[in-house]
């Protein structure tokens, strides 16, 4: 890629310590706090959805207390799936030579697509064990996931990681570990698209009756995330160990997001061609 001339003015990168609190060997990092806060806020909103019969056309098929147990399964699915996905999709040769490093989650390295698959598997196993409707569980989870995505991308920005490609736009920044070139703050692009915009659109879908036809909200989420991630990948610097794939423009993030477009479209189509949810009166 040709070197870009630096702009007349580049926004300074905010000097925020990635560690929020440090007491001896104990440290609370913004990234870990983002995971915890996203999980707690998502949990709270999910229970509100389960306790709102008007959104379902009757009593919700999943009780709020049932989601209390599900959130533990989902958390493990996200963490394990995210880590396994990063190892397999983004840095397999390294971890094949250093297998014990795959266990050092505190060194960083999580993949959304792996966490996505891990959470789906966790929800499927939980619903099968409890006899709950799996697709409705997906709808609830899909509605609240953008909260965690928003907070996680902000934490990426604070950490000065996953920065964008070199750019001469007026809001370009020089990241501490990204070299001397100003770059797109692609983490903020993702926070806006995958977080704020997706959350707004999904809540509108819920208010419009999306939960009454299982799979609608989940399908919208999957499709929108695929679109948002592919778009942002044009501004985000690819992982150094992978670089660009076929043709010098495709990235692993794009490749993993392409099937989401088809899956999301299929889920919405399937939901539209099935009867509405048969729920009990509230």
Helices and strands as residue ranges (DSSP letters): E 19-23, E 26-29, H 30-50, G 53-55, H 64-90, H 92-97, G 99-103, G 105-107, H 112-130, H 134-159, H 186-190, I 191-197, H 198-207, G 210-212, H 216-233, G 246-248, H 252-272
